[in-house]
Amino acid sequence: MADVQTGFFRRQWQQDGPLGLIARLILGVIFIYASMDKIAHPAAFAKDVYNYQILPEVLINLTALALPWLELILGIFLLVGLFREGTAWMVTLLLIVFFGAMVFNLARGLDIHCGCFNTSAQGTDNSPMEWYVLRDGLFLIPACYLFYRTFWEKVGTARIITF
Amino acid sequence: METKRLRKNIWWAAWQSGAMVVLAMFIGLLVNEGRSDGLALVADWSPEVRLTTDEGNSMIVSLEEAERLCLDKKAVFLDARPPEEYARGHISCAKNVPWQGFEAYMDRVWGVIPEDAWIVTYCDGETCSLSEDLAKELIAMGYKQVKVLLNGWTRWTEAGLPVKKGDEGRQTAGIEKDRTSSHHLGATPCNIPERGNING
């Protein structure tokens, strides 16, 4: 097992532990995948941001232009293990913000009136919002673990080593 | 000791996050500058701007004009909401062409509605984008006179104009009306106007 691990992954393994490394890889792939379509279609993504009806209008296009690149950067950094504290914090924060935005709109019934979150012509799901909320909730599991691992468990380990 | 370590972690997280956000904004703006179809940094999202065609014509139809178009059968009304919402109640002369899954409903439009027909799309809610998306798709398909009745269902019912219930298959049976206005014009099913019946 150790023989097939490259030095890079062995170092990651030692730093994060097996679960931390898995969480990092899963989130990295998700974030890179999520950024691709948005980077390719900024106008359509701006429309999606607008449909959420949360941000003030002046921030919509700026968010639509920057957020996909932030997701891509986070995804790449998660995979290569760069900026461990920053990525753990930002990924968790973003997922909580997305989760909150979806729950907020679900609660105020925006999807019922306009189907804002399923603007593609292919969408035939009648209850997409619940599914998106559930999916985002699932993504939060590895994110919260990574957050805990990065900010608390390491501190605990450091204490053991120190004493 | 661990407090110091935690504080250090938080400090790292803060500057690393800041650096990534700045980098993302920088790349995003740079790439946007390089695109031929780049976005304006601050856009006007008001309905008047969103619903103006490339030729500068407004796609917004007033409630009064929509009422006249429906009652005089001068326009095809398309309800862009999902079938269940349409079945619970819709404008009396409206056909259901849900934007969600539009491709499956193309046969209700293409080859049925003449290209020069007046079309009014609507959905429900101030922020609803279904009617707008449907209208823009219809224009892209070649329809010349497509209008949007903003917040259509709510405004239509609040004004006490004719409505019907029932799904697409049963709607012409004149199943029932509720909250209809006194002139009862909604009792007549609003068929799709033939070519030549249409103004403009």
Interface residues (C-beta under 8 A of the other chain):
Chain A: I39 P42 A43 A46 K47 Y50 N51 Q53 E57 V58 I60 N61 L62 A64 L65 A66 L67 P68 W69 L70 L72 I73 L74 F77 F83 E85 G86 T87 A88 W89 M90 L93 L110 H113 C114 G115 C116 N118 T119 A121 Q122 G123 T124 D125 N126 T150 F151 W152 K154 V155 G156 A158 R159 T162
Chain B: M1 E2 R5 L6 N9 I10 W12 A13 A14 W15 Q16 S17 A19 M20 V21 L23 A24 M25 I27 G28 L29 V31 N32 R35 D37 G38 L39 A40 L41 V42 A43 D44 W45 R81 P82 E84 W99 Q100 G101 F102 E103 A104 C123 D124 G125 T127 C128 S129 L130 D133 E137
